[in-house]
């Protein structure tokens, strides 16, 4: 068993997304940064989507009563085992009564803590992932609390390290490839220039559902007559106040604001590492080019993560 001494700011169980249920109002959810989840699981010999911990901004402190292996991937963070520093992107052996403490993130928004054999949780609607809004999956549909216990298979994995070329860097300034969406044509040429040439900043209103972007205000309106329509992670909507809102992994399935642009699939995992204050550009990308870039990204990652086409 693994006992939670300190839960961190918001630490949840996350795994694969829930696929094929959006028509029933069920968001996809899953890890906000699936690439980092897969990298952590790889190091301890798990399938890429084995249930693991997703910690936001401040990580948990854990006490172990059995030996196993642990790994950490995602944003830059200081971690100690019994007070001694340990590194991310390495397989870390832990023993009985060891204490693993994951501190505040120095860059990026989330880290993933994987355990050899994976955390043991029941699947709900095809995934063990926590849905905080509907309160199901993971630990009773909520974030971890002090005193919670977690169960993982007690075994040690082979020592492994992520090669340097497969260690993503969490940056405070990013560019996201985007394609036009259903209501992009509500923007005139001047407003499109603002959308694609502005340096946007992630606001304080940012979580797994989405993030408000600060900067220029866009002049776009549906006059309140737009019917609710499908939205997805990566959809950028523009409410009546003109401040774009970038939907993330836990976004609902429908929305009523103009959908002005869509983040391309190849960059969706980056959304999970955006934190308040980070800056971003939205790059205008042709859909065919986005497909070619996704294939090239899969080709790059397949050497280390053979299941990359299911991950990003």
C-alpha positions, 0 to 999 in steps of 0.5 A: 500500500501507498499512504498519502501523507500530503496530497498536493494542490490537486492530485488525481488518478488519471489514465486513458481518455473515455472514447466514444461517449461525447454524444452522451455528454461524457467528456473524454478526460484522462491525463491532461498531458498524455505524452508525459503519462506515457513517458512515466509509465514506460520507465516502470514497465507499464502500458502507456495508459496504466493508472498513475497520479497527476499532480498539479503545481504542487506534488504529493508526499507518499509513504510506502509499505512495500517495495516497488519502482516509481517514475516521474515525468512532466513539468520540472519539479524537485523531488526527494526520497527520504530527503535525498534528491532524485531525478525525473525521467528515471526509474526510482526503486523505493523500499518499505517505509520510504518517503517520496516528496514531490515539491512545487513545479518550477515550470509546467503545470503537471507531473505524472507519478507512475508505479510499477504494475500501475495503480489498481483502480476499477474502470468506469466507462472505459477508464480509471481516470478521475472526472472531478465535475461528475465525481466518478473514477479514481478515488471516489471521483475526487482529488487525493486527501491526506490519509488516502491509501493507494494499491499498486503491484509490489514489484521492482522494475528494471532500471531505465532512463528516458533518452535525452531526445525524448524528454520534453521541455516545459516552457513558459512560452509556446506556440500551438498549431491551430486550424480554422473552426466552424465560426472562424468566418465571424472574424474579419481579416483584421480580427484574424490578424489579431488572433494569429499575431497576438501573444496571448497569456494564460490567465488565473482562470485555468484548470483541466476544463480550460483557460482564459487567454489574456491580451487583445479582445476580439470583436466577434459576436453571435448576437446570442443566437448561436445554438449549442454545438459540439466542442472538444479539447483544443477548441478556442471559443470566444464569449461575448466579452471578447476574451478567448477561452481555450478548452482543455481535457475536461471540457464539456461536450457542447458550448454556445459561444463561437468556435474560432479556432481548433488546436491541432491534435499533434499539440493537444498534449501541450495544453496540460502543461500550460499554467497561469502566466505562460504565454502562447501564440496560435499558429495558423495551420492548414488541415493537410499540413497538420496531418503531415506534422502529426505523422512526422511527430508519430515517426519521431516518437515511435522509437521510444513509445511504440503506441504513440499513435494512441497517445497523441 
